[in-house]
C-alpha cells in the first residue's frame, strides 16, 4: 500500500509536469483522468493509468489479505465497498475518458473508486475493535473525501472542479499510505 500510493503520486506528478500546459493549470483545470488519455497532451499517459490499476489491485489484495484481520464488524459491507473501490480504480486505468463509446464506463469507474472508496473509509473507521487514532484519521479522511465528491458532483460547470476531484481522491491515497505503514510497522495508532 505504501508503494502503490507513492507510485500514484510519482506518476501523477510526472504526467502533470509533462502535460501540454503549465503545471498550475494542469492541477487546477484538468482532471486526473485527463492525464491518462493517450494523446499528445499527455505523453506519459500510461504512467497515470498504471497508477490507477496498481492502486486498485493493492487496495483489493491488501484489504482481503492482511487488513481484513482488523475488521471485526460490518465485514460483508466492508468487502463490498472494497471491491467497488478497487474495481473502480481498475476500470479508470483501463478505459480512458476521451472516447464517446466508452467514456460512460470510465465515469462509472471513477464514481465507484471515489464514492465507494470514501464510503469504505467511513465503514473501516466504525468496524475496527477500538476507536483509536487510526480510525479517527480514517473517518476524517472519508468525510473530507465525501465533501470533495459532493462539491465535484454538484459543481459541474465550475472551471476548477479538478480541485474537488483531487481532494476526494487524495484522501484514498493518504489512507492507503497510512494503512500500509500501519500494517508494515505495527503502529499503535
LUMSETI-67757 format. One record per residue (C-alpha): residue number from 0; z, x, y. Coordinates in steps of 0.1 Angstrom, whole numbers. Layout:
BEGIN
@num->NUM w->Z u->X v->Y
...
// end
This chain:
BEGIN
@num->0 w->0 u->0 v->0
@num->1 w->7 u->29 v->23
@num->2 w->-27 u->45 v->16
@num->3 w->-45 u->11 v->19
@num->4 w->-30 u->3 v->53
@num->5 w->-37 u->38 v->66
@num->6 w->-73 u->37 v->53
@num->7 w->-77 u->4 v->71
@num->8 w->-65 u->18 v->105
@num->9 w->-86 u->50 v->100
@num->10 w->-117 u->30 v->90
@num->11 w->-114 u->6 v->119
@num->12 w->-108 u->35 v->144
@num->13 w->-139 u->54 v->131
@num->14 w->-160 u->23 v->133
@num->15 w->-147 u->14 v->168
@num->16 w->-154 u->50 v->181
@num->17 w->-189 u->49 v->167
@num->18 w->-197 u->13 v->177
@num->19 w->-225 u->9 v->202
@num->20 w->-202 u->0 v->231
@num->21 w->-172 u->15 v->249
@num->22 w->-140 u->18 v->229
@num->23 w->-121 u->-6 v->251
@num->24 w->-149 u->-32 v->249
@num->25 w->-151 u->-28 v->211
@num->26 w->-115 u->-36 v->207
@num->27 w->-113 u->-63 v->233
@num->28 w->-146 u->-82 v->228
@num->29 w->-158 u->-76 v->192
@num->30 w->-141 u->-90 v->162
@num->31 w->-131 u->-67 v->133
@num->32 w->-158 u->-82 v->112
@num->33 w->-184 u->-72 v->137
@num->34 w->-176 u->-36 v->128
@num->35 w->-186 u->-44 v->92
@num->36 w->-221 u->-57 v->100
@num->37 w->-248 u->-34 v->87
@num->38 w->-269 u->-27 v->119
@num->39 w->-274 u->-1 v->145
@num->40 w->-244 u->-12 v->165
@num->41 w->-221 u->-2 v->136
@num->42 w->-234 u->29 v->118
@num->43 w->-203 u->32 v->97
@num->44 w->-200 u->-5 v->87
@num->45 w->-194 u->5 v->51
@num->46 w->-160 u->21 v->60
@num->47 w->-148 u->-12 v->75
@num->48 w->-160 u->-32 v->45
@num->49 w->-144 u->-8 v->21
@num->50 w->-111 u->-11 v->40
@num->51 w->-112 u->-49 v->37
@num->52 w->-119 u->-47 v->-1
@num->53 w->-93 u->-19 v->-7
@num->54 w->-66 u->-38 v->12
@num->55 w->-73 u->-70 v->-8
@num->56 w->-72 u->-51 v->-41
@num->57 w->-40 u->-33 v->-31
@num->58 w->-22 u->-64 v->-20
@num->59 w->-32 u->-81 v->-52
@num->60 w->-23 u->-54 v->-76
@num->61 w->9 u->-42 v->-59
@num->62 w->21 u->-78 v->-55
@num->63 w->16 u->-86 v->-91
@num->64 w->27 u->-52 v->-105
@num->65 w->58 u->-40 v->-87
@num->66 w->67 u->-62 v->-57
@num->67 w->70 u->-93 v->-79
@num->68 w->103 u->-80 v->-92
@num->69 w->118 u->-85 v->-58
@num->70 w->107 u->-121 v->-56
@num->71 w->134 u->-143 v->-71
@num->72 w->124 u->-178 v->-57
@num->73 w->92 u->-196 v->-50
@num->74 w->72 u->-174 v->-75
@num->75 w->44 u->-198 v->-80
@num->76 w->37 u->-203 v->-44
@num->77 w->41 u->-165 v->-38
@num->78 w->14 u->-158 v->-64
@num->79 w->-9 u->-185 v->-50
@num->80 w->-8 u->-171 v->-14
@num->81 w->-10 u->-135 v->-27
@num->82 w->-42 u->-144 v->-45
@num->83 w->-56 u->-164 v->-15
@num->84 w->-49 u->-135 v->9
@num->85 w->-63 u->-108 v->-14
@num->86 w->-94 u->-128 v->-23
@num->87 w->-100 u->-135 v->14
@num->88 w->-100 u->-98 v->23
@num->89 w->-124 u->-90 v->-6
@num->90 w->-148 u->-118 v->5
@num->91 w->-147 u->-104 v->41
@num->92 w->-156 u->-70 v->28
@num->93 w->-184 u->-82 v->5
@num->94 w->-201 u->-108 v->28
@num->95 w->-207 u->-99 v->64
@num->96 w->-206 u->-124 v->92
@num->97 w->-242 u->-120 v->106
@num->98 w->-263 u->-138 v->80
@num->99 w->-266 u->-175 v->87
@num->100 w->-270 u->-181 v->50
@num->101 w->-236 u->-165 v->41
@num->102 w->-216 u->-164 v->73
@num->103 w->-196 u->-195 v->63
@num->104 w->-183 u->-176 v->32
@num->105 w->-173 u->-148 v->55
@num->106 w->-154 u->-172 v->78
@num->107 w->-137 u->-188 v->47
@num->108 w->-126 u->-154 v->35
@num->109 w->-113 u->-144 v->69
@num->110 w->-93 u->-176 v->71
@num->111 w->-80 u->-171 v->36
@num->112 w->-69 u->-135 v->44
@num->113 w->-54 u->-141 v->79
@num->114 w->-38 u->-176 v->74
@num->115 w->-30 u->-171 v->37
@num->116 w->-16 u->-136 v->43
@num->117 w->7 u->-146 v->72
@num->118 w->19 u->-176 v->53
@num->119 w->26 u->-152 v->24
@num->120 w->48 u->-132 v->47
@num->121 w->69 u->-163 v->55
@num->122 w->72 u->-171 v->18
@num->123 w->82 u->-135 v->10
@num->124 w->108 u->-135 v->37
@num->125 w->125 u->-165 v->21
@num->126 w->120 u->-156 v->-16
@num->127 w->140 u->-124 v->-20
@num->128 w->176 u->-120 v->-31
@num->129 w->193 u->-112 v->2
@num->130 w->181 u->-118 v->37
@num->131 w->183 u->-82 v->50
@num->132 w->163 u->-62 v->75
@num->133 w->131 u->-61 v->53
@num->134 w->130 u->-99 v->50
@num->135 w->137 u->-103 v->87
@num->136 w->109 u->-80 v->97
@num->137 w->86 u->-97 v->73
@num->138 w->95 u->-131 v->88
@num->139 w->89 u->-119 v->123
@num->140 w->55 u->-104 v->113
@num->141 w->45 u->-136 v->97
@num->142 w->54 u->-157 v->128
@num->143 w->36 u->-133 v->151
@num->144 w->6 u->-134 v->127
@num->145 w->5 u->-172 v->127
@num->146 w->8 u->-173 v->165
@num->147 w->-21 u->-149 v->168
@num->148 w->-41 u->-170 v->143
@num->149 w->-33 u->-202 v->163
@num->150 w->-45 u->-185 v->195
@num->151 w->-76 u->-173 v->178
@num->152 w->-83 u->-207 v->163
@num->153 w->-78 u->-228 v->194
@num->154 w->-94 u->-204 v->219
@num->155 w->-129 u->-205 v->205
@num->156 w->-147 u->-197 v->238
@num->157 w->-123 u->-171 v->252
@num->158 w->-141 u->-137 v->255
@num->159 w->-110 u->-118 v->244
@num->160 w->-105 u->-137 v->211
@num->161 w->-107 u->-104 v->191
@num->162 w->-72 u->-95 v->206
@num->163 w->-58 u->-126 v->188
@num->164 w->-76 u->-117 v->156
@num->165 w->-63 u->-82 v->156
@num->166 w->-28 u->-95 v->163
@num->167 w->-30 u->-117 v->133
@num->168 w->-45 u->-90 v->110
@num->169 w->-23 u->-61 v->121
@num->170 w->8 u->-80 v->111
@num->171 w->-6 u->-78 v->75
@num->172 w->-14 u->-41 v->79
@num->173 w->21 u->-33 v->92
@num->174 w->37 u->-53 v->64
@num->175 w->15 u->-35 v->38
@num->176 w->26 u->-1 v->51
@num->177 w->62 u->-11 v->54
@num->178 w->62 u->-26 v->19
@num->179 w->46 u->5 v->4
@num->180 w->73 u->26 v->20
@num->181 w->100 u->1 v->8
@num->182 w->88 u->3 v->-28
@num->183 w->80 u->40 v->-29
@num->184 w->111 u->53 v->-13
@num->185 w->135 u->26 v->-24
@num->186 w->145 u->19 v->12
@num->187 w->176 u->-2 v->16
@num->188 w->161 u->-24 v->43
// end
